[in-house]
Amino acid sequence: MQKPTGYGSFILVKFTRKDIKMNPPCAKCKKTVYPVEKLNCLDKYWHKSCFNCEVCSLKLTMKNYKGYNKLPYCTTHYPTTKFTAVADTPENKRLQQNTSMQSNVVYHKEFEGQKGQFTAVDDSGKQAFTEQSQKPAQFSPYQLQPQQPAQVDPPQQETVELTRLPAPEPEPEPTQDIQSAEDDAIYRALYDYAAADDDEVSFSEGDIITDCEIIDDSWMTGTVMATGEQGMMPSNYLEKI
């Protein structure tokens, strides 16, 4: 740097190439980068505050940056290489058809050359020779013997004799004891009773009642010997004798 030359109130400062090389401009903001804040990376000079990701402006360091086309990127926004598909142009189609035709020609040529040949194998399992199909191959006599199936005796059928069991004898029917009919109970009237309905019968104290039949806890039927009438009567007015 040359010394400033004064012209009145103005001062002219001239910078030489040496000064520009010592303090180059920042690749981001294009301002001068001084040694205190200079960062040399990707063949460029940067301010430490300007060294950010090109996509998200994340502040980067020399340890976590990734360079692509001499520009800094973070790990998330680092550009990845993408494969481009080859267009099916007429020239590419012609080359593909020629390659396929050449492969088919070679395959058919090899097939026709090996047609009618076979490989003989000796007893040890190793390849012996390769001859044309017109000449019979020499095989081991063990290989010419056909394997006979093993004979299996037919299973013997077992005969089972079925014996008929005797029919069970019918059980005797239980005999019902016929008991003689008991004599009808005889009752005596304890009180006088006047019939209150047509199916009832009246009686006096001391009358004898025969042919009695109990209907429920309160009523029974019977015949009054004194009058010969038959009907319903209250059982609590009578006693058994």
Stockholm file with secondary structure:
# STOCKHOLM 1.0

chainA/1-241         MQKPTGYGSFILVKFTRKDIKMNPPCAKCKKTVYPVEKLNCLDKYWHKSCFNCEVCSLKLTMKNYKGYNKLPYCTTHYPTTKFTAVADTPENKRLQQNTSMQSNVVYHKEFEGQKGQFTAVDDSGKQAFTEQSQKPAQFSPYQLQPQQPAQVDPPQQETVELTRLPAPEPEPEPTQDIQSAEDDAIYRALYDYAAADDDEVSFSEGDIITDCEIIDDSWMTGTVMATGEQGMMPSNYLEKI
#=GR chainA/1-241 SS CCCCEEETTEEECCCCHHHHHHSCBCTTTCCBCCGGGEEEETTEEEETTTCBCTTTCCBCCTTTCEEETTEEECSTTCCCCCCCCCCCCHHHHHHHHHHHHHHHHHHHHHHHHHTTEEEEECTTSSEEEEEETTSCCCCCHHHHSCCCCCCCCCCCCCCCCCCCCCCCCCCCCCCCCCCCCCCCCCEEESSCBCCCSTTBCCBCTTCEEEEEEECSSSEEEEEETTTCCEEEEEGGGEEEC
#=GC SS_cons         CCCCEEETTEEECCCCHHHHHHSCBCTTTCCBCCGGGEEEETTEEEETTTCBCTTTCCBCCTTTCEEETTEEECSTTCCCCCCCCCCCCHHHHHHHHHHHHHHHHHHHHHHHHHTTEEEEECTTSSEEEEEETTSCCCCCHHHHSCCCCCCCCCCCCCCCCCCCCCCCCCCCCCCCCCCCCCCCCCEEESSCBCCCSTTBCCBCTTCEEEEEEECSSSEEEEEETTTCCEEEEEGGGEEEC
//
